[in-house]
């Protein structure tokens, strides 16, 4: 996507890119000006020759250059037949020219950045590694938390934790009444969801216990026993994946929404963050 976006703005040459990079860096953090990637590095970026994302400072500037795009998205394989994301050409040009621009309010969409008909469709377009690989904090509350426990590999999670990340995982209590009600609502046999939830809790316990003793508090596990309404995952306090639990519909088949925190705090992000925080604060710690 990065190559496609730069080409569409005639900035696919190193010098042109560096000028735009420095203008974005100046607005973001003056200490980042002049720290542009070398020509060799830049063309490796465009060629997709990356084992991992660039240095976090580069990622910050790239996200400032292309508001609304995460660094991980910019380095995903891009199908040239797809339309480029609408980043607001006039606003983008003004940003790169160094002018202060007030972000237009989109009353119809608030801070919603993406919507998917099902969790399966979401996972196809935004696989878990694009959310979690560079994360410093992951907070999740829901039912079995399969996105972290089943769809994100143990090895990737270990690597993310080794880099200093923290994980707060709040599960629906596998021994509670609310999970039995949900099993009945989905038409499942008694114990179907509770068994999966126990499996996922045990998986995170195992990874936590593998950490050095002084680092084991990087994974905190809690349970709650209330009617399950949302699956909420917040990454680094600025991006949220939210999914409602609908009557008689499996979680994997429910709509999924992606939100990004606005600097002024407006939008829906704060509401879902408060839901997660309230549930977490009242949850019971898992030994």
N, C-alpha and C positions, 0 to 999 in steps of 0.2 A: 504494500500500500504506500509506503514512503516513496518509493521510486515513482509510482503513478501520480501521487500528489505533487511531487516536485516537478515532474515533467509537465503536468498540467499548468504549472506556474512558471515554467521556463527557468527552473532553478536546479536542473539536474547536473550542472557543472559545478565543480568544487568551489570556485571563487564566489559564484552567485549564492550558493548555499551558505557559505561562511558569512557573507554579509547579512543574510537573513537571520542566521543563527545568532550572530552578535546583537542584532537589534532585539530579538526576542529575549536573549540573556540579559540585556541591559534593563529591560522592563521587569524581569523576574528577580535577578540577583546580580548586581554589578560585578561581583567577584568572579562570575562565570564568563564574562566577556574576554575574548581572546583564547578561550580554551576549546576552540573548535577542533573537530577530529582531523587527523592528517588526511592527505589525499588518498593514501592507500586504504586507510580505515574507512573513509567515506565511500569509496567504490566497493569495498567489501560489504558495507551496509546495503548498497543498492543491488548488489549481486546476491544478497541473501546468504552470504557465507559467514554465518554466525553460529557459534555453539551455545551462546547465551546472550541475553540482552546487553546493550552497552552499559557503561558506568552509569550509576543513578543520576549523576549531574547531567549527563547527556540526555537521559530519559526525561528529566525535568524540563530541559529546554525544548526538546522535541514536542512534548505535550503542550508547552506554551505556544509553540509555532503553529500547532494544529489543535486548537481548542476542541474538546469533545472526543478526541482520539487518545486512547491509552498507548503507551510506548509498545506494549506487546502487540497491539493491533497493527501498528505501523510496520512491524517486521514479520507479519504473517504473509504466507504465500498469497499472491493477488491474481485473480482471474481478470485479465484485461477486458473481458466482455462485460464485466460488472460496472454499473455506474459508480463513480466516486461519491463518497459521503458528502452531503451538503454542509460545508463548514462556514457558509456565509462569506462569499467572495469579497464583498465590499469591506466587511469587518476584518477579514483576514488580511487584506491588502493594507488596511490602515494600521493594524497591529505590526506588521512587518516593516512598515514605514516609520514606526516609532511613535505613532500618535496614540494618545489615550482614547480608548473606545469603551463606551458603556455597552455592556452586553444586553442586547434586546431581550425583553421579557416575552416568553412564549406562553401566553396564558393557557393555550390549549394543551400544552405538553408539560408545563412546569419543569421539574428537573429530571424528567424521564428521558433517558438517552436511547433506550431500545426496548422493544416489546416482542415477545414470542408467543405463539399459540400454545406451545407445550414446553415442558422442561427438556424433552428430547430435542426439540428444535433449537432451544437455547444452547444446549450442550454441543450441538453440531457447529454452531456459529461462534460460541465462546467457550471452548473446552476449559476445564478447571485449571490446567497448567498456565493458561494466559492470565488467570486471576491470581493464582497463588504463588507462582515460582519466585516472584520478586517482592512478595508481601512481607511487611514487618509485623503486621498484626492481622489475625483472622478471628472474627467473632461470628458465631453461628448459633441460631436457635431454631428448632423445628421439631421434626419427629425423629427420624433415624439418621439424618444428616448424611445421606448417601453421597452428596457431591464431594465432600471431604473424605469420607471413609471408604467409599466404593469406587468412585470415579477418578480419584486422585491417587496416584500410586504411593505405596509406602516409602519407596526410595526417594521420590520427589519431596514428600513431606519431611523425611529425615534431612534432606539437603536444605530445605527451607528453614527448618528449625536450627540446623547447624549454623546458618547465616544470622541467627539471632531473632527469628520470628517467634511470636507468641500465638497460641491458639486457645480460645475460650469456646468450648462446645457445650451447648445446653440441649439435652435430649428429653423427649417425652418419656416419663418414667415407665420403664418396661414392666414394672410391678404395680402400676397405678390403675385407676379406674378410667382415666381419659383415653388411654391407649386401647382398652377393651371397647370403649364406645366407638373409637375410630375404626377398629377392625370390623365391628358390626356395620358401621356406616358404609364401608367399602365392600361389604359382603364377603369378607375373608374369614377363614377359620380362626378360632380362638388361638392366640399365640403366634400368628403369622408375623405381625408387626413387632411384637415384643421380642421374638426370637432374633429378628434382624437387628433390632436396636441393641440388644445385649451383645451381639456379635460386633457391632460397630464400636460400642463403648470399650469392649475388651481389646479391640484393635488399637485404639488410641491409648489405652492403659499400657499395652505392651510397648508401644513406641515411646511413651513417657518413661517407662521403667528402664528402657535402654539408654536414656540420656544420663550423663554424669549427674550425680546427686544434686550438685549446685544448680543444674539447669532444668531439673524436672518440673519446676514451677512454670516453665514455659507452656506446658499443657495443663489447662484446668478443665475439669469435667464436672458438670452439674446436671441434675434432672429436675423436672417440674411436672405437676399433675393437674393440668387445667385443660379445658377444651382447646384443641390445637387449631389455630386460625391462620397462622402464617409460617412459612419457612423464610427466615431472614438471615442473610450472610452479608457482613460488612467487612470490607478489606481496607486496611489502613485508614479507617475513619472517613473515607471519602467516596467510596463506591459501594453500592448496595445492590444485592440481587434479592428480589422479593417475590414470593409465590404464595397465593392464597390456597388454603385447603378447601376444596369444594365438596358438597354432598355427593356421595356415591361415585366420585371421580378419583382415580389414583393420582398421587402426586406427580408422577412422570407425565401425566396427560393434562396437567393444569397449566394455565397461562403463567408466564414468567416475565418479570419486569426488571430492568436495570436502571438504577438511579445514580446520579453523581451529585455530591454535595455542592451547593452554590456558595461562593464566598460570603454572600450576605445572609446566608441561613434560610432563605426563602425556599419554598417547594415542599416536597413530601418526605425528603430524606430524614429530617429531624423527627417526624412522627414515627417512622418505623424504627429509628434508632432508639427512641424512648420505649417503644414496645419491647425491643430486645433487652434493653437495660433493666426495665422493670421485672421482666421474667427472670433475668439472670440474678438480680439482687435477691429475689425471693426463692431461688432454686436451692436444692440440697446438693452438697458436695458429694462427689463419688470418691470413695476411698481408692 
